[in-house]
Amino acid sequence: MLKFILRRLMLLPLVMLGATFLLFALTQTLSPVRRAALYIEDPRQMGSLDEVIQKYGLNDSVFKQYSRWLGNAFKGELGYSPTANMPVADAVKQYLPATIELAVVTMALVIFFGIWLGVLAAVNKSRWQDYLIRLFSVSTFSIPIFVLGLVLLMFFYGKLGWFAPGRYSFTSDIIIHGPGFTNYTGLLVIDSLLNLNFYVFFDALRHLVLPAITLCAGSFALMIRVMRSSMLEELGKDYVRAARAKGLKESAVTFKHAGKNAIIPVITLSGIQFVRLLGGTVIVETIFNFPGIGSFGVNCAQQLDIAGILGFACVVAFLFVLGNLAADILYTFFDPRIRYE
Amino acid sequence: MNKTIFAKILRSRSALAGLTLVIFFAAVAALTPVICPPQNYNPYQVPQAGYNVAPVPPNAQNIFGTTESQYDIFYAVVWGARMAFKVGISVVFFALVLGIIIGGTAAYAGGWVDEILMRITDIIFAIPGMVLAMVIAALLGPEIKNMIIALTAVSWPSYARLIRGDILSVKQRDFVAAARVYGASGPRIFLKHILPNSIYPSIIVASLDIGYIVLTASSLSFLGLGSPPGTADWGQLVAMSRNWILGTAQNPLAYAHAILIPGGALFLFVLGWNLLGDALRDILDPRQS
């Protein structure tokens, strides 16, 4: 197993090199003039277009420009993003924690409800509970998350006024950026606890509710399905019959015996699901005005802010690759039947 | 299609529901010009009933009401069905062709060609599909053609992998050996014996992806990176209603129709394909029977 992990770790830089090159090459489909125009803020500067192209070497070959970009990226410089009005590296540092916070809360919901509903469906196989849960999972899987997000907002924000979009309220904004509030991790839920500020803590949680529920929708279905089929498989095994014959209560059989073994595929699946959420955050953050890396990426894409688009896509790809690797390692760790040679 | 598979679909309630939904949308898409005669030079351009900004609820003139800038929702939803099929089928077709060519080349050639082609698919898999599609669509500009290109670019690698795997397993079968013994040439064996026997599963899988592809396409349009403004496209209709989630002071849900109608159409479309796909997967899975 160690050999497999080492091999994957060695492949990681190569895959990242390929992915960043692909993304960089894509931005080169725009003509040098259009790329140079991004550096120009005032129409009166148009005359210096050629100068900009010369200065930044926008006419060089793709490889030359890419190696220059890569060299800067290693130094932690990803260029300047006019959309965020700051260097891309700073923007990533500022926006990424919000996305991670959202993804972690979502994942906790997905795992909890996925396991619970999966077990419920398996225990009641072919009864109405099972059909209802399966209908629920295929519906949540089919509902477009931008529609779900807007409907939730319309109802819980527009009609009831319970949850507002954004990451925190105006009052919290003043507290967070005021004196006496230390920024430890960038994760607002954790920072507020470390600062012993419960107002900000509950405010941050409240703003996470709707985005997290929306983001859940696409991930529930697979979780429920895997838990259900894995649970059904375990429930049919001999040790479960033995436990029942011993006179154990059905709940003990379900949760202590079968449940413990059935949960293994779910653990590995959650690694993959966590990574998949990254794509969904793009839309959810846009709907809820949640200042994460996804909405930063969308803003950059809409403004054709090339440095921003590149920085965003590379960071997301990096997280994606790391997450997939972690999921694979989890997989071999928990399922000894699988061996990579 | 196999007769028994079809019989099984008719017996499963959820598969039947899925099939009904898909056939319904297909019928709407096929009959679009009859249901809603085109009013512009470009039929996908939705007509506007005035210059008022706020959406108007369903009424006698616009049976589904209008959305922002008085775009007629009924017209947009009906032509949106045609658009969904247009985008879904084009993407599946182009991605399959690319997948067959690249996956087939990799499996047929083997060695370093295979290695390089498969590493390229690895690289594309290293970027979340939605993000890569977003980047490509943003760089090419908001146009239907570009949206199809972006979605094709992110979809073909999975088909290429699937087809490569199928070809490699078919290659081992006895009838291929028999053809070789018979003296058939390499390309002939590949085109006449291996390929026809290995691409059908992929074609079925790919065609069931239409729901997912239309969902991604609508997401792009929702973000303003898909179709140009005013196009009959469900994702864009939902995007237009985004500014109107708050309603009026008296009635907070005054503009709900602008989200629920196009959103509902998209939901039912995707649901139909997913129900059908799930059922077909269960039926084709040998472990289930």
Boltz contact constraints between the chains, C-beta under 6 A:
constraints:
  - contact:
      token1: [A, 15]
      token2: [B, 122]
      max_distance: 6.0
  - contact:
      token1: [A, 15]
      token2: [B, 126]
      max_distance: 6.0
  - contact:
      token1: [A, 18]
      token2: [B, 123]
      max_distance: 6.0
  - contact:
      token1: [A, 19]
      token2: [B, 123]
      max_distance: 6.0
  - contact:
      token1: [A, 19]
      token2: [B, 126]
      max_distance: 6.0
  - contact:
      token1: [A, 19]
      token2: [B, 127]
      max_distance: 6.0
  - contact:
      token1: [A, 22]
      token2: [B, 123]
      max_distance: 6.0
  - contact:
      token1: [A, 26]
      token2: [B, 139]
      max_distance: 6.0
  - contact:
      token1: [A, 29]
      token2: [B, 139]
      max_distance: 6.0
  - contact:
      token1: [A, 138]
      token2: [B, 274]
      max_distance: 6.0
  - contact:
      token1: [A, 142]
      token2: [B, 270]
      max_distance: 6.0
  - contact:
      token1: [A, 142]
      token2: [B, 271]
      max_distance: 6.0
  - contact:
      token1: [A, 142]
      token2: [B, 274]
      max_distance: 6.0
  - contact:
      token1: [A, 143]
      token2: [B, 267]
      max_distance: 6.0
  - contact:
      token1: [A, 144]
      token2: [B, 215]
      max_distance: 6.0
  - contact:
      token1: [A, 144]
      token2: [B, 266]
      max_distance: 6.0
  - contact:
      token1: [A, 146]
      token2: [B, 222]
      max_distance: 6.0
  - contact:
      token1: [A, 147]
      token2: [B, 238]
      max_distance: 6.0
  - contact:
      token1: [A, 147]
      token2: [B, 263]
      max_distance: 6.0
  - contact:
      token1: [A, 150]
      token2: [B, 245]
      max_distance: 6.0
  - contact:
      token1: [A, 150]
      token2: [B, 259]
      max_distance: 6.0
  - contact:
      token1: [A, 153]
      token2: [B, 245]
      max_distance: 6.0
  - contact:
      token1: [A, 154]
      token2: [B, 245]
      max_distance: 6.0
  - contact:
      token1: [A, 158]
      token2: [B, 245]
      max_distance: 6.0
  - contact:
      token1: [A, 158]
      token2: [B, 246]
      max_distance: 6.0
  - contact:
      token1: [A, 158]
      token2: [B, 247]
      max_distance: 6.0
  - contact:
      token1: [A, 158]
      token2: [B, 252]
      max_distance: 6.0
  - contact:
      token1: [A, 159]
      token2: [B, 252]
      max_distance: 6.0
  - contact:
      token1: [A, 278]
      token2: [B, 128]
      max_distance: 6.0
  - contact:
      token1: [A, 279]
      token2: [B, 128]
      max_distance: 6.0
  - contact:
      token1: [A, 279]
      token2: [B, 130]
      max_distance: 6.0
  - contact:
      token1: [A, 282]
      token2: [B, 130]
      max_distance: 6.0
  - contact:
      token1: [A, 283]
      token2: [B, 219]
      max_distance: 6.0
  - contact:
      token1: [A, 298]
      token2: [B, 223]
      max_distance: 6.0
  - contact:
      token1: [A, 301]
      token2: [B, 134]
      max_distance: 6.0
  - contact:
      token1: [A, 301]
      token2: [B, 138]
      max_distance: 6.0
  - contact:
      token1: [A, 301]
      token2: [B, 225]
      max_distance: 6.0
  - contact:
      token1: [A, 302]
      token2: [B, 224]
      max_distance: 6.0
  - contact:
      token1: [A, 309]
      token2: [B, 135]
      max_distance: 6.0
  - contact:
      token1: [A, 313]
      token2: [B, 131]
      max_distance: 6.0
  - contact:
      token1: [A, 313]
      token2: [B, 135]
      max_distance: 6.0
  - contact:
      token1: [A, 316]
      token2: [B, 131]
      max_distance: 6.0
  - contact:
      token1: [A, 317]
      token2: [B, 126]
      max_distance: 6.0
  - contact:
      token1: [A, 317]
      token2: [B, 127]
      max_distance: 6.0
  - contact:
      token1: [A, 320]
      token2: [B, 128]
      max_distance: 6.0
  - contact:
      token1: [A, 321]
      token2: [B, 126]
      max_distance: 6.0
